[in-house]
Amino acid sequence: MLTACTTSSGDRPKSASAAPKRDPGKPYDRNPYPSTYRAYPGVPTLLTNVTILDGEGGRIDRGAVLFRDGKIVEIGQSIAAPEGASVIDGQGKYVTPGVIDVHSHLGDYPSPSVDAHSDGNEMTGPVTAEVWAEHSVWPQDPGFSRALTNGGVTTLQILPGSANLFGGRSVTLKNVYARTMQGMKFPGAPYGLKMACGENPKRVYGGKGRMPSTRMGNIAVDRGTWARAQDYKKRWDRYEKDGGEAPGRDIAMDTLRGVLAGEILVHNHCYRADEMAIVLDMAKEFGYKVGTFHHAVEAYKIADLLKASGTCAAVWADWWGFKMESYDAIEENLAILEREGACAMIHSDDSNGIQRLNQEIAKVRAAAKRAGYDIPEERAWKWAAITPAKALGIADVTGSLKPGKMADVVLWNGNPFSVYTRPEKVWIDGALLYDALDPKRRPVSDFELGQPGEGDVK
């Protein structure tokens, strides 16, 4: 009987370590709509005798900037012109890196502003993390040209609207016309997630008899959604590591998983200081980081919290009072954030405001001076250059006039903090795309080119 219970060595059960190893699961495509952007051709260019604001807080008076092959080559007091270079004497003029607007809706709310063009807010539910702003971008929007020629804007982030708690993905664009949005997409720029707190979500959905209808409802829906996202991430992480049966795809959860993994940056529409503090705690609870609060009219109240968490604030100069959560604003908001060492920048959220962000910065500087502290020009220009570049995750390639970076350059016809100053020339990746002195050197969209002249409509 005992011999009947014995087994040969060949029949022994295999250990778990001897079990065949499964192949890792196949990840889904994180970038199914890749950039096809290609820089326009340019020529070696040397700007001389100019006041340089380098975008990182540096200044050179009567300096020079050389760029070639789409990159900044050198900046300094005096630079020898390479053979064949275009040399421009900028006596009395300023040179800056191109303006970067971290909050725009161009292309999603294009001109002309009609219902047929209103594609920025998917107001069908408080959680629409599955929508992508780039899928509404109309690359022929005349607003892109106005932002370039009037405002010197060379890079901009297009965000979905703020009706929803989770509004969807944002996209960063180079400000050049192309046939498709992919031809405008900033190469290598990470995606963003637009979120919103406060009045908008509860106003839009509260009247429909469903959550959220209160601020506590906002946070409850947020937390429930992040909890589901954590579970989704665990399942997909496990599958991609160990293989097996693939979990079901959820396009909305793909975006939130990207945030939890640190691949997608959070841009949160929020006005009140108390709500921003709650959102920061919620981010700690669920293991994500708030990259930037947008509008943030009460950011000055929590500059220390923003600094401690490494969270930026993108603000206006003086918009206030258009709803209760925007009431307690002060014109020194941005200046106080700068003084306290928090990450802060200017933004537009407006197709007209994007054309004069240099003047918006001038307003902030004037308010700070009235309050008793001065912010130098070169330090203030960070708010339109390196700081938004950091907020968008592209500061390693743009946002300042440093050797090796993209030659996104603006030559202003005077002091850019004056209401009388306009861009004279704008280069993107070293290509001259606008010249105020040459009517033919002005970007015009196909939409505008195709408009019939007066009396031609039959």
C-alpha positions in Angstrom: 0.0 0.0 0.0 2.8 2.4 0.8 4.5 1.7 -2.5 1.2 2.7 -4.2 1.5 6.2 -2.7 5.1 6.8 -3.9 5.9 8.7 -7.1 8.8 8.7 -9.4 11.1 11.7 -9.6 9.6 12.5 -13.0 6.1 12.7 -11.5 6.9 15.3 -8.8 4.8 18.5 -8.9 6.7 21.4 -10.3 7.4 24.4 -8.0 5.9 27.8 -8.7 9.3 29.1 -9.8 9.4 26.5 -12.5 6.1 27.5 -14.0 6.4 28.9 -17.5 6.8 32.7 -17.4 4.1 34.7 -19.2 5.1 37.5 -21.6 4.3 41.1 -20.5 1.0 42.5 -21.7 1.0 44.8 -24.7 0.5 48.4 -23.7 -2.0 50.5 -25.6 -0.7 53.4 -27.7 -0.1 56.4 -25.5 0.3 58.7 -28.5 -2.1 57.7 -31.3 -2.1 61.2 -32.8 1.6 62.1 -33.0 3.0 65.5 -34.0 3.9 65.9 -37.7 5.2 69.4 -37.1 8.1 70.5 -39.3 9.9 73.8 -38.8 9.8 76.3 -41.7 13.2 77.0 -43.3 15.1 79.9 -41.9 18.4 81.7 -42.5 21.2 82.4 -40.0 20.2 85.7 -38.2 22.1 88.1 -36.0 20.2 90.7 -34.0 22.5 93.5 -32.7 22.4 96.5 -30.5 19.3 95.3 -28.7 18.0 95.1 -25.1 17.8 91.4 -24.4 15.4 89.9 -21.8 16.4 86.3 -21.9 13.2 84.8 -20.4 14.9 83.4 -17.3 15.5 86.7 -15.5 18.6 87.8 -17.3 19.2 91.1 -19.2 21.8 92.3 -21.6 21.8 96.0 -22.7 23.1 96.7 -26.2 23.5 93.0 -26.7 23.3 90.5 -29.6 21.5 87.3 -30.4 22.6 84.8 -33.0 20.4 81.9 -34.2 20.9 79.4 -36.9 19.4 76.0 -38.0 16.4 76.7 -35.8 18.4 77.0 -32.6 19.8 79.8 -30.5 23.6 79.7 -31.0 24.8 82.6 -28.8 23.8 85.6 -26.9 26.1 88.2 -25.5 27.4 91.8 -25.7 29.1 91.4 -29.1 28.9 88.6 -31.6 30.7 88.3 -34.9 28.3 87.8 -37.9 28.8 84.4 -39.6 29.2 84.4 -43.3 25.8 84.8 -45.1 23.9 85.8 -41.9 21.0 88.3 -42.0 22.2 91.1 -39.7 19.5 93.3 -38.1 20.4 96.4 -36.1 17.9 96.7 -33.3 18.8 100.2 -32.0 16.2 101.1 -29.4 14.4 97.8 -29.6 14.0 94.7 -27.3 14.4 91.0 -28.0 12.7 88.4 -26.0 11.8 84.7 -26.3 8.4 84.1 -27.9 5.4 84.5 -25.6 4.0 81.3 -24.3 0.3 81.3 -23.3 -0.5 78.4 -20.9 -4.3 78.9 -21.2 -6.0 79.4 -24.6 -9.0 78.1 -26.4 -8.0 79.2 -29.9 -9.1 76.6 -32.4 -11.7 75.2 -30.1 -13.6 78.5 -29.9 -12.3 80.0 -33.1 -13.3 83.1 -35.0 -15.9 83.9 -36.2 -17.5 83.2 -32.8 -20.7 81.3 -33.8 -22.5 78.3 -32.3 -21.2 76.1 -35.2 -17.7 76.8 -34.0 -18.3 76.3 -30.3 -16.3 73.1 -29.6 -14.6 73.7 -26.3 -17.0 72.4 -23.7 -18.4 68.8 -23.7 -21.3 69.6 -21.3 -22.9 66.2 -21.3 -21.5 65.1 -17.9 -19.3 66.3 -15.1 -16.6 63.7 -15.9 -15.5 63.8 -19.6 -11.8 62.9 -19.2 -12.2 61.0 -22.5 -12.4 64.1 -24.7 -9.2 65.6 -26.2 -9.1 69.3 -27.0 -7.0 68.6 -30.1 -9.9 66.8 -31.7 -11.8 70.2 -31.8 -8.8 72.3 -32.9 -9.6 74.1 -36.2 -6.1 74.9 -37.5 -7.5 77.7 -39.8 -8.6 79.8 -36.9 -7.7 83.5 -37.7 -7.0 83.9 -34.0 -3.7 82.1 -34.3 -2.4 84.7 -36.7 -3.6 87.6 -34.5 -1.8 86.0 -31.4 1.4 85.8 -33.4 1.5 89.2 -35.1 -0.1 91.3 -32.3 1.2 89.4 -29.3 4.4 87.6 -30.2 2.9 84.3 -29.1 4.9 81.4 -30.5 3.6 78.5 -28.3 0.2 78.0 -26.6 -1.7 75.3 -24.7 -5.3 74.6 -25.9 -7.6 73.5 -23.1 -11.1 72.1 -23.0 -13.6 74.4 -21.2 -14.3 74.4 -17.5 -17.9 73.3 -17.3 -16.8 69.8 -16.1 -14.9 68.6 -13.1 -12.8 66.6 -15.5 -12.9 68.5 -18.8 -10.5 66.4 -20.9 -7.0 66.5 -22.3 -5.2 69.7 -23.4 -2.7 70.0 -26.2 0.3 72.3 -26.7 0.8 73.8 -30.1 3.5 75.7 -32.0 1.8 78.8 -33.4 2.2 78.0 -37.1 -0.6 77.3 -39.6 -0.9 73.8 -40.8 -3.5 71.6 -42.6 -4.1 69.6 -39.5 -3.7 70.0 -35.8 -1.0 67.4 -35.8 1.0 69.7 -38.0 0.9 72.3 -35.1 1.5 69.9 -32.2 4.6 70.8 -30.2 6.9 67.8 -30.6 7.4 65.9 -27.3 5.2 68.1 -25.2 3.3 66.1 -22.5 -0.5 66.1 -22.5 -2.4 68.0 -19.8 -5.6 67.2 -18.0 -8.1 70.1 -17.6 -9.9 70.0 -14.3 -12.3 72.5 -12.7 -13.6 73.3 -9.2 -16.0 75.9 -7.9 -19.0 77.5 -9.5 -18.9 76.2 -13.0 -19.5 72.4 -12.5 -22.1 72.9 -9.8 -23.9 75.5 -11.8 -24.0 73.5 -15.0 -25.1 70.2 -13.5 -26.9 71.1 -10.3 -29.9 72.3 -12.1 -30.2 69.0 -13.9 -31.0 67.2 -10.6 -27.7 65.3 -10.4 -24.3 65.6 -8.8 -22.6 67.9 -8.4 -24.9 70.7 -7.2 -22.6 71.9 -4.4 -18.9 72.3 -3.8 -18.9 69.3 -1.5 -20.6 67.4 -4.4 -17.7 68.6 -6.7 -15.1 67.0 -4.4 -17.2 63.9 -3.9 -17.4 63.2 -7.6 -13.7 64.0 -8.0 -12.7 61.5 -5.2 -15.0 58.8 -6.6 -13.5 59.2 -10.0 -9.9 59.2 -8.8 -10.6 56.0 -6.8 -11.8 54.3 -9.9 -8.8 55.6 -11.7 -6.5 54.0 -9.1 -8.1 50.6 -9.6 -7.9 51.0 -13.4 -4.2 51.8 -13.1 -3.5 48.8 -10.9 -5.2 46.4 -13.3 -3.3 47.8 -16.3 0.0 48.0 -14.5 -0.4 44.4 -13.5 -1.3 43.3 -17.0 1.5 45.2 -18.7 4.0 43.6 -16.2 2.7 40.1 -16.0 0.6 39.5 -19.1 -2.6 37.5 -19.0 -6.0 38.7 -20.1 -6.1 42.4 -21.0 -8.4 44.6 -18.9 -11.1 46.4 -20.8 -10.1 49.8 -22.2 -11.7 53.0 -20.8 -10.6 56.0 -22.7 -11.4 58.4 -19.8 -9.5 56.2 -17.4 -6.5 56.1 -19.8 -6.1 59.8 -19.2 -6.4 59.6 -15.4 -4.0 56.7 -15.3 -1.6 58.9 -17.2 -1.9 61.5 -14.5 -1.4 59.0 -11.7 1.7 57.8 -13.6 3.1 61.3 -13.9 2.9 61.3 -17.7 0.0 63.8 -18.0 0.1 67.2 -16.2 -2.9 68.6 -14.3 -4.2 72.1 -15.1 -6.9 72.9 -12.6 -9.3 75.8 -13.1 -9.8 77.2 -9.6 -10.4 80.6 -8.1 -10.7 80.5 -4.3 -7.8 79.8 -1.9 -9.8 77.4 0.3 -10.7 75.3 -2.7 -7.2 75.2 -4.0 -6.0 74.0 -0.6 -8.6 71.2 -0.7 -7.6 70.1 -4.1 -3.9 70.0 -3.0 -5.0 67.7 -0.2 -7.0 65.6 -2.6 -4.0 65.2 -4.8 -2.0 63.9 -1.9 -4.8 61.5 -1.0 -4.8 59.9 -4.5 -1.2 60.3 -5.4 -1.1 62.8 -8.2 0.3 66.3 -8.5 -1.5 69.5 -9.4 0.8 71.2 -11.9 -0.9 74.5 -12.3 -4.0 76.3 -10.9 -5.5 78.5 -13.6 -7.2 81.9 -12.9 -6.3 81.4 -9.2 -7.5 84.9 -8.2 -6.9 84.2 -4.5 -3.5 82.5 -5.0 -1.9 85.3 -3.1 -3.5 84.0 0.1 -1.8 80.6 -0.2 1.5 81.4 -1.8 3.3 79.4 0.9 1.2 76.3 0.1 1.7 76.6 -3.6 5.5 77.0 -3.1 5.6 74.0 -0.8 3.7 71.7 -3.2 5.6 73.0 -6.3 2.3 74.0 -7.9 2.2 77.0 -10.2 -0.5 79.6 -10.6 -1.5 81.1 -14.0 -3.4 84.3 -13.4 -4.8 87.4 -15.0 -3.6 90.9 -14.3 -6.9 92.5 -13.3 -9.9 90.4 -14.2 -12.3 90.2 -11.3 -15.9 90.4 -10.1 -17.6 88.6 -13.0 -18.8 86.0 -10.5 -18.6 85.6 -6.7 -15.5 83.3 -6.7 -13.6 85.9 -8.7 -14.6 88.7 -6.3 -11.7 88.8 -3.8 -9.0 89.5 -6.4 -6.1 92.0 -6.2 -4.0 93.5 -8.9 -0.8 92.5 -7.0 -1.7 88.8 -7.1 1.0 87.7 -9.6 3.6 90.1 -8.0 3.0 88.7 -4.5 3.4 85.1 -5.8 6.7 86.1 -7.4 7.9 87.9 -4.3 7.1 84.9 -2.1 9.0 82.5 -4.4 6.0 80.6 -5.8 5.8 79.5 -9.4 3.5 82.0 -11.2 2.8 83.3 -14.7 0.4 85.4 -16.8 -2.3 83.8 -19.0 -5.0 84.9 -21.3 -8.1 82.6 -21.6 -9.2 85.0 -24.2 -8.7 85.5 -28.0 -8.2 89.2 -27.5 -6.2 89.1 -24.3 -3.7 86.7 -25.9 -2.7 89.5 -28.2 -1.4 91.7 -25.4 0.0 89.6 -22.7 3.0 91.9 -22.6 0.7 94.7 -21.6 -0.9 92.5 -18.9 2.5 92.0 -17.4 3.0 95.7 -17.4 -0.2 96.1 -15.4 1.1 93.8 -12.8 4.4 95.6 -12.5 2.6 98.9 -12.1 0.4 97.5 -9.4 3.4 96.1 -7.6 5.2 99.4 -7.8 2.2 101.2 -6.3 2.3 98.7 -3.5 5.9 99.5 -2.7 8.0 96.9 -4.4 9.6 97.0 -7.8 9.9 94.0 -10.2 12.5 94.5 -12.9 11.6 94.0 -16.5 13.9 91.0 -17.0 12.4 89.3 -14.0 8.8 90.0 -15.0 9.3 88.5 -18.5 9.7 85.1 -16.9 5.9 85.2 -16.5 5.5 84.9 -20.3 8.5 82.7 -21.1 10.3 80.2 -18.9 7.6 79.8 -16.2 4.8 78.7 -18.6 7.4 76.6 -20.4 8.0 74.8 -17.1 4.2 74.5 -16.5 3.9 72.8 -19.9 6.9 70.5 -19.5 8.8 72.0 -22.4 11.3 74.3 -20.6 14.2 72.1 -21.7 13.7 73.1 -25.3 12.0 76.6 -25.3 11.1 79.5 -23.0 14.4 81.3 -23.0 17.2 82.6 -25.2 19.7 80.0 -24.3 22.1 78.3 -26.7 20.6 75.0 -28.0 17.0 76.0 -27.4 14.4 76.6 -30.1 14.9 80.0 -31.8 11.4 81.2 -30.9 12.3 84.9 -30.9 10.4 88.3 -30.9 12.0 91.6 -31.9 9.8 94.3 -30.4 9.7 97.8 -32.0 10.2 99.4 -28.5 9.8 98.5 -24.8 7.4 95.6 -24.7 5.9 97.0 -21.4 4.5 100.0 -23.3 1.0 100.0 -24.8 2.6 101.6 -28.0 4.9 98.6 -28.6 4.2 95.8 -31.1 6.1 92.9 -32.4 8.2 94.0 -35.4 9.5 90.5 -36.3 8.7 87.0 -35.0 10.7 83.9 -35.6 9.6 80.3 -34.8 12.4 77.8 -34.9 14.5 80.4 -36.6 12.0 81.0 -39.5 10.8 84.5 -39.9 7.0 84.1 -39.9 6.1 87.8 -39.4 7.6 91.1 -40.4 5.6 94.2 -39.7 7.7 96.0 -42.3 6.8 93.5 -45.0 3.1 93.1 -45.8 3.8 89.8 -47.5 5.4 88.3 -44.4 2.2 87.9 -42.4 0.6 84.5 -41.7 -2.9 84.2 -43.1 -5.1 81.1 -42.7 -6.6 79.4 -45.7 -10.0 80.3 -44.3 -9.2 84.0 -44.6 -7.6 83.6 -48.0 -10.7 82.0 -49.3 -13.1 84.8 -48.3 -14.7 86.6 -51.2 -14.1 90.3 -51.6 -16.8 92.9 -51.2 -19.4 92.6 -53.9 -18.2 89.1 -55.0 -20.9 87.2 -53.1 -23.5 85.9 -55.6 
